[in-house]
């Protein structure tokens, strides 16, 4: 057991501060998001006198070094292995180094008044008041004024989140709900006892409890709520993207078999190759899975009724409603059976990397596997395993998967195309882009000819999948290990039958397919789409959503007009195509991203796109948000409207060369007020758009677990 009272410097030289903010979790309540936020803004916080220690890591993540410094035998746990603590001497030396580092950081910042420490492992590892007292004694070196922030989440939801974490940590067959001793509550979920222990040590007045439910959080946002509890200013600080997403069904099955074939015991040293492979699978197979039945979840949650009542009395004495929601409808009535074919496929793959006589021992790397080759292993593994989860077509082993961005229009498509897709070193971009002069904005004529029968023409009238693959292989000889990405926003608005053929044929031709939809609240997207249609008429003389030969149509007429003879409505029917993508590819291979997130936090938006693509996140975060499409001015729209009012003027307008029409419009832009033309929705228009959008928005929110309500989407 490490010494608790090292004497590194004279007592008078120990830096003193006003207070310590201690964030203790609990686990699975967004702690990683909070920690990444604090890590990203470490310098800004220090300028405000708040020290978030860098000794235990500068890239986010739990500050579990403080747990190791007070734990009885840290070398017996996974924390010790990650910190290179293998015996009592290592533990004592680590504690001394931590104290020295905190002393130095506090001394270096002359204005420091607050020490902020965050680790969800305080909740899970410090299970007695004695250990919590040891932590308080350690922190008491610098202050005696504490604020303990803790969040609580419904126990069954924590268990489901912990299930994914256990798989990522190497458990080959974890249980969802612990049930080994039904008479004793597991401390991990016993919130009444957890809160009582910490309140006994630090005092009730020091406790700042919260509930991890969106409607309970400040502004419906965890970061905002945490900053409010900690007394931190959130203004001007960066926000992290999505952290620690749950696994999809396929991700679960991949980890199950990986953990059987390549085990990683908790106390073994770090294995960079295996960690890289785990990170890749985690990124590529995000989703939501409920690996237990509704009744199992209800039964498990029911075990904590008394504990939760105790928590309510201690932590939320003025609350008159239950702490947690009682909706369990997300759980299936019955649990899906395991994918045995998936297990067999993964097992065969791993057997190719190893031999019967040369199996890796626990924690070792299979022969020939290095950190750099882990990405290639995951790519091959994922491509083979994906056959069990998609339309059954023979796939080439020579082409990587295609990431196909299909819009919608007016959702920052041009921004993505001309920034992230074009400039990121991890992407081999096929088009569309203003920098490419070939048809459809493709990278080359050869690429266009190969993609044309897949994306724009009927495959049956052109080339076979094998011939298309041959053309693509010729055109993609220099792709290397970059991600293949193509972007054509019009694809997402095609008729249902045509879009399904695109999915099926493209999946057949490439080594896999992933679809990216960028969406926007219809209440703002449709006015913008209407102006795009007017602009198309002005510059090109046509637009698919406008009557032939028209120069102007009011928004009211455009909104209620028929878009096609067969009833397909380009403005609202994209949802059918999104559902088709989920049907054929699954949720984890269908990425949905919101324009509003780009407007709110461009770096986080690019980071989330990069996570779905599996490319370098920091390079993606460095992309600058840019605007490429100029808006119509009030004077330009007035001209188009006046031309439409007279059949003679309309005829003369269309008789002008296209260049002349453009010159007239450009003159109005440069000589006029420059005021942008805007569409202001009236109450009836808002109601109509909401009615047409509500059903698909609810489906998107439920399927992808996206908070559309926060951005005002009609639900």
N, C-alpha and C positions, 0 to 999 in steps of 0.2 A: 504494500500500500504506500503511495507516494507521500512524502513529508508534506504536511500542511502549512508549515511555517518557515519557508526559506528566508534567509536574510541576505539579500543581494546588495542592498544599498542601505545607507543610514536612514533611519525612520524619518528624519527631518527632510530628507531629499525626495521622499515619495510624493509624486504629484497628487494634488487633491482637486476634486471637482464637485460640482453642486449635486449632481444626481446620476443615477444609472437607470436606463430603460432596458428592461429585460423582456424580450419577446420569447415565450416558451412554447409556441405552437398553438394548439395541438397539431399533430401530424395530419396531413391531407386537408389543411385549411388554407391553402394558398401561400404557405410559408416560403416556397421557392420564389414565387413572384415578388414577395416582400423583400427577400434577401437579394435578389437580382436588382431590384429597384434601389436598395441601399448601396449595393456595390457599384452600380452605374453612376450614382450621384455622390460617391464618397468624398470627392474634392469639394463639391458644392456644400455638402453637409459640414465639412471641416471649416469652411469659411464662415459658417454660421455657429461654430463652436461645438458641433456634434461630431464625436469621433466614432466611426464604425470601423473597428480594428481590421487591419489588413493582414495580420500575422497568420490567420488561419485560411487565407486565400483571398485573391483579389478579383476573381471572376464570378462572384455570386456563390450560392450554395450555403449550406449550414455551417455555422461556426462551432462545429462539434469539438474543437480543441478545448473549449471551456468545460465540456462534459468529461473529456479524457483527463483533464487536470484534477477533477475531484472524484472520479470513479474509483472504486476499490481495486479492481483488477482490469484495467482497460485493455491489457494485452490479450485478454480472453474474448474480446468482442471484435466485431468488424471495424469499429472506430479505431481501435488500436492498430490493426493491420494497415489501415489506410494512412495512419500517421507514423508508421514505422516504430511502433511501440511494441516490443516483444518480451519485456520483463520489467521488474520493478525499477531497475536503474534507468531504463529508457523512460519510464513514466515520470520519475522524479526529474530527470533532465528536461523532459518536454515541458513540465509545469514551470520550471525555472525559466526556460526560454520564453514561454508565453508571458510570464509576469514581466520579464525584462523588456519584451517588445511593447507591451501596453504602457509601461513606464515611459519608454522612449517616445511613443506616439503622443501621449498626453503632454509630455514635456515639450515636444517639438511645436505643438499648437498652443501658443500662449493664451489664446482666447477660449480654450476648451472649457466647457462647463457641463457637458453631458457625454457619458459613455453609453453607447448603444450596442447591445449584444443580442443576437438572434439565433436560436437553434431549436428546431422542433424536437431534437433529441433530449432536451430538458424534460419534456413531457414523457417520453417513452423510456428513458434510461434512469432518471433520478426518481426512484419509486418509493423513497422513504424520506421522512422529515430529516433524518440524520444527514443524508446526502445533500438535501436542499440547504440545510444549515451550512454544510461545507462550502457550497457554492456561494452562499451569502458571506461567509467569512473571507473567501477569496476576493470577492468583489468589494468587501469592506475595506480592503487595502486602499481604495481610492475614494470611496464615498459611503455614507450611511443613509442616504435618501434614495429610495427605490420606487420604480413604477413597473409593475409586472403585467404585461399585455398577453392575453390568452384568448383564443377563439375556440368555440365548440361547434361541432357539426354532428348531425344525426348519425348515430353509431353505425347503422348498416351501410350508409354511404361512405363512411370512413373505411369500413372493412372492404368494400368493393374497390376503392382507390388503393388500399394497401395490398390488395390481391395483385394488381398490376406491378406495384413496386417490388413485391416479393419475387415475381417472375423475373423482373429485370435484374434482381440481386442474385439470381442463381437457383432459386427454389424450383425443382422440376415438377412438383405437383402440390402446390399450396392449397390449403382450404380457404374458403371464403369467410365463413363464420366459425370461430373457435367454439367447440362444444365438448371438449374433453372432460370438463368438470362443470356440470350444470348447476351445482350448488354454490359455487364460488364465482364471483364476477371477475373477469380478467381486468387487471388494473388499467391496462391500455385504454379501455372503454368506460371505466368507472369514473365518470366526470365529477360526481359528488365528492368522492374521496380525493381525486386529483386536486380539485379546487381547494378543498379543506386543508390539504397538506401545505400548499403554497401560501394560503392565507394565514395559517398558523405560524409559519416561519417569517414571512415578510409583513404580515399585518393586513387586515381587511382593507384599510384605507389605501394601501399600495396597489391593490388589485384593480385591473381595468379589463373586465371580461367583455367578450362580444360573441355574437352568433354568426356562423358562416353561412348565411342565407342572403341572397342579393337584396331582398326587401328589408333586411335588418341593417345593411351597411350604409354608411354615409354616402349619399348620392348614388347608391346602388353599386359602389365601387370599393374593392378591398383596399387598394393603395390609398385612396382618399380617407377611408375609415381609419386605417392604421396611422396615417399622419395626424389625423385629428386626435386619436388616443395618445399619441406620443408627443403632441405639441410641436410637430414639425411643419415647416412651410413647404407646400407642394408646388408652389408657383415656380415655373421655369425649369423644372427638373424633368429628366428623361424618364420614359416608362418602358418597362420590358414588354416583349411580346408574350405569346402563350408559352407557359413553362409547364413541364411535367404533365403532358397530355396522357390520357388513358390509352389503353391498347385496343385495337380492333380485334375481332374474332381471329383473323389470320395471324395478327401479331401474337396473340395468346398461344396459338398452336405452334408457331415458330419457336417461341421461348420455351415452351414445354419440352420440345424435343431437343433443342439446343442444350438446355440444362441437364438433360439426361445423358447426352453424348459428350458434352464438354463441361463437366461440373465445375463450380467455383465455390468452394467452402468459404464461409464467412470470415474465417481467421487467416486465410491464405494471403500471401502478398499480392499486390496489384498485378494484373496481367494486361498490359496496354493493348495487345491484339484483341483480346476478348472484350475489353471495355469499348473498343472502337466498334466492334461488331454489334454489341448491345446498343450503343448509341444510334447506329444506323437503322437497326430494326425498330427502335423506339420512334425515330423520326418518320420512317416510311410507313408505319402501320399504326397511325393514330386513329382513334375512334372511341366508341363507347360500347362496352359489353356488360351485361348483367348475368354473371355466372351463377346465379342462384334464383330460385323460384320466388314468387311473391309471398307465399306462405312462409318460406324459410326466412325471408327478410323481416316479415312481421313478427315471427317467433323470436328472432334474434333481438330486434329492437325492444320487444316486450320485456326481455330480461332486465332492462335498465330503467324500468319505470320508476322504481323507488330511488335509484341513484340520480335520475334526472330531476325528480321532485326535490331531492336534497340540494342539487345544484341550483334549482330555481329559487329556493328559499335563501341560500347563502349568497348567490351572485346576482340574482335578479329579483329582489324581494318585492318590488313594486309592479312586477309584470302580472297581468291578469289573464293571459292566454298561454297556451302550451309553448314550450321553448322551440319545438321543431314541428315542421309540417307533417300532416298525416296522410299524404298522397303517396301510395306505393305502386301506382299504375305503370311506372316505367319497367317494373320487373315482369318477366314472362310468367304465364301460368305454370309452364313446365320448362325445365332447363334443356337447351339443345344438347344433343349428344356430341361427344368429341369427334373431331374429324380424323378418323383413323388413317385415311389416305394421306392427309397432311403429315401425320407422324411418320408414315412410311416414306414419304418423299424426302422429308428432312433427314431422316435416318440414313437413307441411301446417299444423300449428298455428303453428309459428314463422314460416312464410311469411305467415300472417295478421297477424303483428305487424310484419312488415317489408315492404318493396316491392323490386321488382327493381332499381329505380334508387337506392334509398336503403338499401342493406345496411349493417349496422354493421361498422365496421372492427374489427380485433383489439382486444378488451378494451373496446369501446364498448358502450353500452346501446342495444338496438333502439329506434327511435322510439316515444315514448309510454310506455316502460317505466321505472318508478321503483322505488325500494326498497319503497315502500308497496304498489305494484301487483303486485309479484312474487308475493305470496301468491295473488292472484286468478288470475294466469297459471298458477301451479302447480295450483290447484284445477281449472281448466278442462282443462289438459293431462292431469292425472292421471285425471279423470273420463272423458275421451275414450279415453285409452290403455287404461284398465281394461277396456274392452269386449273386448279381445283376450285377456284372462286370466280371464274368468269366464263364467258361463252367458250365453247369447246372447239377451238380452231388450232390447227397445227401451227406452231410458231417457229420462227427462225432462231437459231442459237447465235447468229452473227450480228443481229441488230439489237441495240439497247431499246428500252421502252421509250415511247414518245409521250412527252407532256404537252397536251394540246389545250391552249387557252382559247375558250370559245365566247368570250365577251361577258356581259352584254355591252352594246354601244352606250356611250356616255357614262362609263364606269372607270374612267382613267385608263382606258385601253391604250391610248397613244403614249401615255406616260410610262406604262409598263414596257411597251414595245421599244421605246427609244431610250430607256434608261437601263433598268435591270436586265431585261432579256437581251439587249444588244451589247451591253458593256461588261456584264459579269464574266469573269474568266472561267467559271465553272459551267457555262452554258454554251452549247453549239446551237445558234439560233437559225431556224429555217425561214422565218418571215412570219408575219407581215411587218414591213418597216419602210419608212420613208427613205432610208439609205439604200434600198434595193430597187433596181429599175425593172426587174423582170415582172412578168404577169403575177398578179395577186401579191405583189411585194415579196416574192420568194427570193431566197439567197442566190439562186442560179436558175437558168433555164432547165438544167437537168433535174434539179429538185422539183421545180414546178411540174415538169412532165411526169415525174414519178408520183407526185401527190395528187395531180389533177383527177385521176380516176377514183381516188379514195375520198377526196373532200368535196369535189365540185361536180364530177360527172359520175354516171352509173358505172360501177365496176364491171358489170356483165357485158357492157358494150365496148370495153377497152381491154385491159390487160389482166392476166391472172395474178393472184397474190405472189406466186413465185417470180413472175416477170417483174412485178413491182419491186419485190425485194432486191432483185438483181440490179435494177436501176438505182435504187436507194443506196445499195452497197457501193456502187461506182461513185455516186455523188457524195457519199459520207466517208470516204477513205481517211480523212484527216480528223474525224470526230474525237478520237482518243477516248478518254474516260469522262468526257464532258456530258452533261445532260442535254438530250435532244429536246428542244422547245420550239413549238410553232404557235402563232397567235393570229386568229382570224375571228373577230367578234361576231361577224354575221352568221357563223356556223351555229351559234347557240339559239338563233331565232328561226332556224329552218323548220319546215313541217316535220311532224313527229316521225313519219315513216322514213323520210330522207335522213334525219338525224340518226335514227337507229341503224341505217345502212352504213353511215359514217363510222359509228362505234364498232360495228361488227367487222367491217372490212379493214379498218385501220388496226384493230386488235389482231386481226389475222396476219397482216403484212409485217407489223413490227414485232419486237420481242416483248411487247406489253403496251398498255395504254393507260394513261392517267389524264383525267379531265380537270381543267381549272375554270370555274365560273367566277366572274367578278360581278357583284350585284350592287344595287342601289335602291333606296326607298323609292317606290313608284311615284310618290307624291312630288319628288324632286326630279326623278329620272325622266318622266314623261314630258314635262315642260321643256327639259333640255333636249330630249329626242325630237320634239316638235320643231325646235329652233334649228336643229341639225337638218331636218327635212327641208325647212325653208332655205337653208344655206345650200343644200344640194340642188334645189330647183334654181336658185340664183346663179350658181357657178356652173352646174352641169346641165341644167335644163330638165332634170328629172330626179325623182326619188321614189323608191318602191312604196312608200306610205302615202304618197300624194297623188291626186288625180292627174292623169296624163295631160300635158299641155298647160297645167296651172302654174302661175308664178306665186300665188298666195292662197292660203286657206286659213281661216280663223282657227284658233286652238279648239274652240267648242266643236266646230265641224270636223276637225281632224280627230278629236278624241272619240267622237261617236260614229265616225264614218267607217264603212267596211274596208278592211285591209286586203282581203283577197276573196275570190269567187267561191272558194271551197270553205270559207268560214274561218280559216286560220288567221289569228290575230297576233301580229308580230309584237304588239305592245304588251300583251299579258300572257301569252301561251308558252313562254320559255320554261315555265315550271314543269311541263310535260317532258321536256328534254332533260331537265335536271333529274327527274325521277327515272328516266330511262338510263342515265349514266349510273345512278345508284343500283338499278336493277342489274345491269350488265357487269359493272366494275366493282360495286360495293362502295360503302361509305368511305373507307380508308383510301381508296384510289380516286375519289372525287373531292376536289378541293373547292371550298366556297369561301370567298373573301369579300369584304364589304368596302365600298368606296368611303363610307363614313369613317372607317378605321384609318384609312390613308389620310383623310383630312385632319383627323384628330392626332395621329401619331405616325408620320410617314416612315420613320425608322422601324417602328414595331411592325408596320404593315409589310415592308420589304423583308423583314426578318421572318415573318410568318410564311410568306411566299417561299423564301429560301428554305425554310424547314420542310415544307411540302416537297420541294424539288430535291432536297438532300444536298445542297450546295453550301459553300462557306457563308455563314450568317453575318460575320463582321463585315465582309466585303459588301454584302447586300445592304446592311445598315448604312453604309457610307454613300449609297445612292442618294442623289438629291431629287426631291419632288419638283417636277417641272410641268408647265402647262404649254400645250402645243397648239390647241385649236382656238382661233380667234372667234369671238362672239359677234353676231350681227348687231349693228347699232340701230337706234331708233329711226334715224334717217333712212337707212337701207331698207328696213322693213316697210316704212311708209312708202318708199318707191315701189316695192313689189306689190303692195296692196293697191296702189293707184293704178298700176299697169293692169292688174287683174280686173279692175272695175270697168274697163272699156275693152270690148272685143277688138277694136281697131288698134288700140295701144298695145294689147297683148300680142296681136299679130306682128306689129312692127318690132316689138321687143324680141320675139323669137327669130325674126328675120335678121337681126343684128348678129355679126360674128361673135362667137363666144368671148374672144379677147376684148371686144368692144363692151360687151355687157359687164365683164369683169372690171374694165377701166372705169366705167360709170359708178359701179358700186364702190370701188377703191377710192374714187374721188369724194364720194359722200362720207366715207370713213375719215379721210384726212381733213376735209373741209368742214365737216359737221361738228356737233358737240362731243362726239365720241362716247355718248351715253349708251350703255348696253341695253338692248331691248330685253325686257323681262316679261314672263307670263305670271300673272297673279291668279291663283286658283280661287274660284268662288266656292261657296258652301256645297252647292250641288255637284260641282266637279270633284271636290274632295271626297264627297260621299260615294260617288260613282267609282272613282279610282280605288277607294278603300274596299268597296264591295267586291270588285274584280280581283283584288290582290290578297284579300284576307286569308283565304284557304291555303294558297301556296306558301304564304309567309309563315303560317302556323306549322305547315309540314316541314319547312326548312328549319325553323327554330327547334322543332322536336327531333328531327333527324340528325342535324349537325350540332345540336346543343349550342346554338348561337343566340346571344341576347339581342334580338332584333328590336325589342321594346325600347331599349335604351336609346336607339336611334330613331324612334318614332314611326317604325314600320306599322302599317295597319294590321292588327292581330284580332 
